């Protein structure tokens, strides 16, 4: 059986392969024909000519080699002469092949030479030989270095009492080969320009803030100590905090005019001082022009000038006014990690009870917040928090979820119209202590419902309707209410200890409306229940049964 299967599989495989081969031949035949035609039209003659020339060249080479050996043996010609003769004859006889090779090789050699030349000049270090004020100032990388040196020169010489800062000397530049290590830096060039000035200069360390020279001190150590002390003070003793200046603060050691050199104490005072800054203030309710001016230490005239007279006596809430505030001369950014404990809000799980109405809600398990340890990376600028990034959160106490049961059953629409079929008004008490009858010489127009332990028992509406009134009487019914069932029938409930509904409220049959009590003219806790039909009090037992 297995051998038969292999036989059938082999036969079928051979058939499939033959079928695929036939279809492949048919599919690729147009492509093959196109390539053959292309070869015959454009390539065959050229390839045949090249092959013919190569075969001819090979034959010539063999013949001339034999002649060369014979001439060498017989001593007829010197080998170099024979080689020149062979090369000349070969070039003439095979000039078509030689010309073809030259047509290809010459452009390739030219392209290679061009690439080599460009690469060579690109790898050269070129610079500008600068001559300033008749003196060779060295080699600079570009004119930008000179322009930077001029800016540094003007920044330093602004403190000089002479007119050197206004001197303009036209330099000369000459392109030259340079060693990258020999370029003159802008700071060195600036020092050279200062030496060539007529002012008195000294070696000092200058402090620059955002490119502006604040002053120069003779000791760079003193200046660095002042700057580091500002950063340490901003950290507030926190060894893990990192402080940096918001502005670009630089110290440059070089030659400075004597007039720009100040004491370290002066620089420290400047850096710890304040500087005015324009700000926008939004007018609030109750603001006055004089009050705003006083708040920002401005005169009323100054405030008006800054706002083109818009800061008059009549200010509109929300108006934006330009004012001046004071900010630190040097703003310091401090990044630190803060660890604190925070509450984890508990979740609330809602369970649905289809037996309760939609306005029903009961907490069956109180929720308790958890506790976690938080580590944040906080960034302050001049003591004001500007950003906060969470680093880690570690739970210390897990939160306890709150569980709440809510009803899903829809309450029926309250029409305020009864069915005429009354129910017993006190579901927990079914004992009648007084009937609808003459009693003690007067007519008792209702049922008294009591069992000796009646206080606080729930009184329900005997039928749906609208509460007509809720009243209280010391000598009569005490707390009592009447329900109009809007079908010619009314019911009254008296001597209650508490009323649960309000006048005008629509109630459903069986809805709690009061609690049993003994208010008014009563000798014990009970419900006095009356039924009124078309304005006449009737025996309730004709409509309800205990």
C-alpha positions in Angstrom: 0.0 0.0 0.0 2.8 2.4 0.9 4.8 1.6 -2.2 1.7 2.2 -4.3 1.3 5.6 -2.7 4.9 6.5 -3.4 4.5 5.4 -7.0 1.4 7.5 -7.5 3.1 10.5 -5.8 6.1 10.2 -8.1 4.0 9.9 -11.3 1.9 12.9 -10.3 4.9 15.0 -9.4 6.5 14.3 -12.8 3.3 15.4 -14.5 3.0 18.5 -12.5 6.7 19.5 -13.2 6.2 18.9 -17.0 3.0 21.1 -16.9 4.8 23.9 -15.0 7.7 23.7 -17.4 5.4 24.0 -20.5 3.6 27.0 -19.0 6.9 28.6 -18.0 8.3 28.3 -21.5 5.1 29.8 -22.9 5.2 32.7 -20.4 8.9 33.6 -20.8 9.0 33.1 -24.6 8.1 36.8 -25.5 10.7 38.0 -23.0 13.3 35.7 -24.5 12.5 36.7 -28.0 12.7 40.4 -27.0 16.2 39.9 -25.4 17.5 37.9 -28.4 16.3 40.6 -30.8 17.9 43.3 -28.7 21.2 41.4 -28.6 21.2 40.8 -32.4 20.4 44.5 -33.1 22.7 46.3 -30.8 25.2 43.9 -29.2 26.0 41.0 -31.5 28.1 43.0 -34.1 30.0 44.9 -31.3 30.8 41.7 -29.4 31.7 39.8 -32.5 34.0 42.7 -33.5 35.7 42.8 -30.1 36.1 39.0 -30.2 37.6 39.2 -33.6 40.0 42.0 -32.6 41.1 40.0 -29.5 41.7 36.8 -31.5 43.7 38.8 -34.0 45.6 40.5 -31.2 46.4 37.2 -29.7 47.7 35.8 -33.0 49.8 38.9 -33.6 51.2 38.7 -30.0 52.2 35.0 -30.6 53.9 35.8 -33.9 55.8 38.8 -32.6 56.8 36.9 -29.5 58.3 34.2 -31.8 60.1 36.9 -33.8 61.4 38.5 -30.6 62.9 35.2 -29.4 64.5 34.6 -32.8 66.0 38.1 -33.0 67.3 37.8 -29.5 68.9 34.4 -30.3 70.5 35.7 -33.6 71.4 39.0 -32.1 69.9 41.0 -35.0 68.2 43.7 -32.8 68.3 44.7 -29.3 65.3 43.6 -27.2 64.2 47.2 -26.4 64.2 48.1 -30.1 62.3 45.0 -30.9 59.7 45.9 -28.2 59.2 49.4 -29.6 58.8 47.9 -33.1 56.2 45.4 -31.7 54.2 48.1 -29.9 54.2 50.4 -32.9 53.2 47.6 -35.3 50.5 46.3 -32.9 49.0 49.8 -32.5 48.8 50.2 -36.3 47.3 46.8 -37.0 44.8 46.9 -34.2 44.1 50.6 -34.1 40.3 50.1 -33.8 40.7 48.1 -30.6 43.3 50.6 -29.2 41.0 53.5 -30.0 38.0 51.8 -28.3 40.1 51.2 -25.1 41.3 54.8 -25.1 37.8 56.1 -25.5 36.9 54.3 -22.3 40.0 54.7 -20.2 40.7 58.4 -20.9 37.4 59.7 -19.4 37.8 57.3 -16.4 41.3 58.6 -15.8 40.1 62.2 -16.0 37.3 61.6 -13.5 39.7 59.8 -11.1 42.1 62.7 -11.3 39.3 65.2 -10.6 38.1 63.3 -7.6 41.6 63.0 -6.2 42.2 66.8 -6.7 39.0 67.7 -4.9 39.7 65.3 -2.0 43.2 66.7 -1.7 42.1 70.3 -1.3 39.3 69.5 1.0 41.6 67.8 3.4 43.9 70.9 3.6 43.6 73.2 6.6 43.1 76.7 5.2 43.1 79.9 7.3 43.3 83.7 7.1 46.6 85.4 7.9 45.4 88.5 9.8 47.4 91.7 9.9 46.0 94.1 12.5 47.3 97.7 13.0 50.4 96.8 11.0 51.2 93.8 13.2 50.9 90.1 12.2 48.2 88.8 14.5 48.4 85.1 13.5 46.2 82.8 11.5 42.5 82.6 12.2 40.0 80.1 10.9 37.5 82.6 9.5 36.5 86.2 9.7 33.9 85.2 12.3 36.8 84.8 14.8 37.9 88.4 14.2 34.3 89.7 14.5 34.0 87.8 17.9 37.3 89.3 19.1 36.0 92.8 18.1 32.8 92.3 20.2 34.9 91.1 23.1 37.2 94.1 22.7 34.3 96.6 22.7 32.8 94.9 25.7 36.0 95.2 27.7 37.0 98.7 26.5 33.6 100.2 27.3 34.9 100.7 30.9 38.0 102.6 29.7 38.0 106.4 30.0 39.7 106.8 26.6 38.0 106.6 23.2 39.6 103.2 22.3 36.1 101.6 22.2 35.3 103.8 19.2 38.5 103.2 17.3 38.0 101.3 14.0 41.0 99.7 12.3 40.6 97.9 9.0 42.4 94.6 9.1 43.9 92.7 6.1 43.3 89.0 5.4 45.3 86.7 3.3 44.3 83.1 2.5 47.1 80.7 3.6 47.7 77.0 4.5 47.5 76.5 8.2 48.0 73.8 10.8 44.8 73.3 12.8 46.7 73.5 16.1 48.1 77.0 15.2 44.8 78.8 14.8 44.6 82.0 16.9 41.6 82.0 19.3 39.2 85.0 19.6 40.3 85.6 23.2 44.0 85.7 22.3 43.2 88.1 19.4 41.2 90.3 21.8 44.2 90.5 24.2 46.4 91.5 21.3 44.0 94.3 20.3 43.9 95.5 23.9 47.7 95.6 24.1 47.8 97.7 21.0 45.4 100.2 22.5 46.6 103.3 24.3 44.8 102.6 27.6 46.2 101.0 30.8 45.4 97.3 30.9 45.8 94.6 33.5 45.5 90.8 33.6 42.2 90.0 35.2 39.2 87.7 35.1 36.0 89.2 33.6 32.4 88.1 34.5 30.0 88.0 31.6 26.2 87.5 32.0 24.4 86.8 28.7 27.4 88.3 26.9 27.5 91.5 28.8 30.6 92.3 30.9 29.6 92.9 34.5 33.1 93.6 35.8 36.6 92.2 36.1 38.4 91.1 39.2 42.1 90.5 39.7 41.6 87.1 41.3 39.8 84.4 39.4 39.6 82.3 42.6 37.6 85.1 44.3 35.2 85.3 41.4 34.7 81.5 41.2 34.1 81.4 45.0 31.4 84.1 44.7 29.6 82.2 42.0 29.8 78.9 43.8 28.6 80.4 47.0 25.5 81.8 45.3 24.7 78.2 44.0 25.3 76.6 47.4 23.1 79.2 49.1 20.3 78.4 46.6 20.5 74.7 47.4 19.8 75.5 51.1 22.1 72.8 52.5 20.6 70.0 50.4 23.6 68.0 49.2 21.6 66.2 46.6 20.3 69.4 45.0 21.7 70.7 41.7 21.9 74.4 41.1 22.7 76.3 37.9 22.3 79.8 36.6 19.4 80.5 34.3 21.4 83.1 32.4 24.6 82.3 30.5 27.3 83.1 33.0 31.0 83.0 31.8 34.3 83.9 33.3 37.1 84.9 30.9 40.7 85.6 31.9 42.6 88.1 29.8 43.6 91.7 29.5 41.1 94.3 30.7 41.2 98.1 30.9 42.1 99.2 34.4 38.7 101.1 34.6 36.8 97.8 34.4 38.5 96.1 37.3 36.5 96.2 40.5 36.7 94.5 43.9 35.2 91.0 44.5 32.9 92.6 47.1 31.5 94.9 44.5 30.8 92.0 42.1 29.1 90.1 44.9 26.8 93.0 45.7 25.8 93.4 42.1 25.1 89.7 41.7 22.9 89.5 44.9 21.0 92.7 43.9 17.8 93.1 41.9 17.0 94.5 38.5 13.8 96.1 37.2 11.7 94.1 34.8 8.6 95.0 32.8 5.5 93.0 33.8 1.8 92.9 33.1 -0.8 93.4 35.8 -4.5 92.6 35.4 -6.9 95.0 37.1 -8.9 93.3 39.9 -12.2 94.4 41.5 -11.5 97.2 44.0 -8.2 98.3 42.4 -7.4 102.0 42.0 -4.7 103.7 39.9 -3.0 105.1 43.0 -3.2 101.7 44.8 -1.6 99.9 41.8 1.2 102.5 41.6 1.9 102.2 45.3 1.9 98.4 45.1 4.7 98.4 42.5 6.6 101.4 44.0 5.7 103.7 41.1 4.4 107.3 41.0 1.0 107.8 39.4 2.7 109.8 36.6 5.1 106.9 35.9 2.3 104.4 35.7 0.4 106.6 33.3 3.4 107.2 31.1 4.1 103.4 30.9 0.4 102.8 29.8 0.0 105.9 27.5 -2.5 107.5 30.0 -4.7 104.4 30.2 -4.2 104.2 34.0 -6.8 106.8 34.8 -9.2 107.0 37.7 -11.8 104.8 35.9 -10.3 101.3 35.7 -12.2 98.3 34.2 -11.8 94.9 35.8 -9.6 92.8 33.5 -7.7 95.7 32.0 -4.0 94.8 31.5 -1.5 97.5 32.7 2.3 97.6 32.2 4.2 97.9 35.5 7.7 97.4 36.7 8.7 94.7 39.2 12.0 93.7 40.7 13.7 90.4 40.0 17.0 88.8 41.0 20.0 90.0 39.0 21.0 86.4 38.6 18.2 83.8 38.4 19.2 80.4 39.8 17.5 77.1 38.9 17.6 74.4 41.6 16.6 70.8 40.9 16.0 68.6 43.9 14.2 65.4 44.9 11.4 65.8 47.4 9.9 62.8 49.4 6.5 63.1 51.0 3.5 60.9 51.9 0.2 61.3 50.0 -3.2 59.6 50.2 -4.3 57.0 47.6 -7.9 57.7 46.8 -10.1 54.6 47.4 -12.3 53.3 44.6 -16.0 52.9 44.8 -17.7 49.6 43.7 -21.4 49.9 42.9 -23.6 46.9 43.3 -27.1 46.9 41.8 -30.3 45.6 43.5 -33.2 45.1 41.3 -35.6 44.9 44.3 -34.9 48.5 45.3 -36.0 51.8 43.6 -33.6 53.9 41.7 -33.5 56.5 44.5 -32.2 53.9 46.9 -28.6 53.9 47.9 -26.8 52.3 50.9 -23.1 52.1 51.8 -22.4 48.5 52.9 -18.6 49.0 53.2 -17.0 52.3 54.0 -14.0 53.2 51.8 -10.6 54.0 53.3 -7.9 55.9 51.5 -4.5 54.3 51.3 -1.1 55.9 51.8 1.9 56.1 49.5 5.4 57.5 49.6 6.1 59.9 46.7 9.4 60.9 45.3 9.3 63.9 42.9 12.0 65.8 41.0 11.1 69.5 41.5 12.6 72.4 39.6 12.6 75.9 41.3 13.7 79.2 39.8 14.4 81.8 42.4 12.5 79.8 45.0 9.4 79.4 42.8 8.4 76.0 41.6 8.2 75.8 37.8 7.9 72.0 37.2 7.5 68.7 39.0 8.1 65.2 37.6 7.2 62.0 39.4 10.2 59.8 40.0 8.7 56.9 42.1 5.6 55.9 44.0 5.7 53.3 46.8 2.5 52.1 48.4 2.6 52.0 52.2 -1.0 51.2 53.0 -3.4 49.7 50.4 -6.7 51.5 50.0 -10.0 49.8 50.9 -12.7 50.1 48.3 -16.1 51.5 49.1 -19.1 49.3 48.3 -22.5 50.9 47.6 -25.8 49.2 46.8 -28.1 51.1 44.5 -31.6 50.3 43.3 -32.5 49.7 39.7 -36.3 49.4 39.9 -38.2 52.3 38.4 -40.9 53.8 40.6 -44.4 53.9 39.1 -45.6 57.2 37.9 -47.6 58.9 40.7 -51.0 59.8 39.3 -52.5 60.8 42.7 -55.6 58.7 41.8 -56.6 55.8 44.0 -57.9 52.4 42.9 -60.7 52.3 45.5 -59.3 49.1 46.9 -57.9 50.0 50.3 -55.2 48.1 52.2 -54.6 47.8 56.0 -52.9 51.0 57.1 -50.5 49.5 59.8 -48.9 46.3 58.3 -47.3 45.4 61.6 -50.4 45.7 63.8 -53.7 43.9 63.0 -55.6 44.4 66.3 -58.5 46.8 66.6 -58.9 48.4 70.0 -62.0 50.6 69.1 -64.6 50.1 66.3 -66.7 52.5 64.2 -69.6 52.9 66.8 -71.2 54.9 69.6 -68.9 55.1 72.5 -69.3 57.0 75.8 -72.3 58.9 74.5 -70.6 60.1 71.3 -70.0 58.6 67.8 -66.5 57.1 67.2 -66.1 57.7 63.4 -63.1 55.4 62.8 -61.0 52.5 63.8 -58.4 52.6 66.6 -55.5 50.2 65.7 -53.2 49.2 68.6 -51.5 46.2 70.2 -49.9 47.6 73.3 -46.5 47.9 71.6 -47.4 50.3 68.8 -45.2 53.3 69.2 -43.1 54.1 66.1 -44.8 51.4 63.9 -45.0 52.4 60.3 -48.3 53.8 58.9 -48.8 53.4 55.2 -51.2 55.0 52.7 -54.3 52.8 52.3 -54.4 53.8 48.6 -52.7 56.1 46.1 -53.6 59.8 46.3 -52.5 63.3 47.2 -51.9 64.6 50.7 -54.7 67.1 51.4 -53.2 68.5 54.6 -50.9 67.9 57.6 -52.0 69.3 60.9 -51.4 69.3 64.7 -54.0 69.7 67.5 -53.3 69.6 71.2 -56.8 68.5 72.2 -58.0 66.7 69.0 -56.2 64.4 66.6 -52.6 65.5 67.5 -50.4 65.0 64.5 -52.7 63.9 61.7 -53.1 64.0 57.9 -55.6 63.4 55.2 -55.1 61.8 51.8 -57.5 62.6 48.9 -57.7 59.6 46.6 -59.4 61.7 43.9 -62.1 59.2 43.3 -64.7 60.4 45.9 -62.8 58.7 48.7 -60.5 60.2 51.4 -58.7 58.6 54.4 -57.5 60.3 57.6 -54.7 59.1 59.9 -54.5 60.6 63.5 -52.4 60.7 66.7 -49.1 60.0 64.8 -45.8 60.6 66.5 -44.2 61.8 63.3 -45.4 62.8 59.8 -43.3 61.6 56.8 -45.0 63.4 54.0 -46.0 67.0 53.1 -49.2 68.7 51.9 -49.6 68.4 48.1 -47.3 65.4 47.9 -48.5 62.4 45.7 -48.2 59.1 47.5 -48.5 55.4 46.4 -50.5 52.7 48.0 -48.4 51.2 50.7 -46.0 54.1 50.9 -44.9 55.1 54.5 -46.6 58.3 55.5 -46.3 58.5 59.3 -45.4 56.7 62.5 -47.8 55.5 65.3 -47.9 57.7 68.4 -50.1 59.2 71.1 -50.3 62.9 70.3 -53.4 65.0 70.9 -56.5 63.7 72.9 -55.2 60.1 73.2 -54.9 57.6 76.0 -52.2 55.4 74.4 -50.2 54.8 71.3 -52.5 53.9 68.5 -53.7 54.9 65.0 -57.1 56.5 64.5 -58.1 55.6 60.9 -61.1 57.1 59.1 -62.6 56.6 55.7 -64.7 59.4 54.1 -66.7 58.6 51.0 -68.3 61.5 49.1 -68.0 63.7 52.2 -69.5 61.1 54.7 -67.5 59.2 57.3 -68.2 55.5 56.9 -67.1 52.3 58.7 -63.6 51.5 57.5 -64.3 47.7 57.9 -66.4 48.0 54.8 -63.2 48.7 52.9 -60.3 47.1 54.8 -59.8 44.1 56.9 -57.1 43.4 59.5 
